[in-house]
Amino acid sequence: METKKRHFNWQNVFVLVLVLGTVGALVAPRISRARQGSKVSDLVDSLQMVRCRIEWYKFEHDGLLPGQKVAGGEVSSAGFVTDITRKSANNRCPHIEEVPVNPFNGRNSVRFDRLGKGTTGGAGWFFDAETGVFCADDHDLHASY
């Protein structure tokens, strides 16, 4: 009985690697877009949640913003975070447990200065104490959400 020796065919391996590389190149951008879409969704969810909680705070505190001691007064950045994350006087749960992280820059800090919203390299969020607008602070586009 004669046995045939099989030789490894490198051409088949090369074709397989080429096909897998092509499929990977086609799929990778779709995965990247899906991640980007997920980040936008997380950003919008966080914005809606915080904005709702700011309104809830205002309702419970006669129109005052978190961090504001008197109507029309300044809003302190430390006071804003403290007020919105602590239990209220009637021992209810805090309005939010903590300021959420901006998914695009990984920051959860809130900026209050008058430099304008959406500055790259800024904080995670921007709060305009004069208008009560809370928005993302990582890019001009995201600041418009």
Order of alpha helices (4+ residues) and beta strands (2+ residues): alpha-alpha-beta-beta-beta-alpha
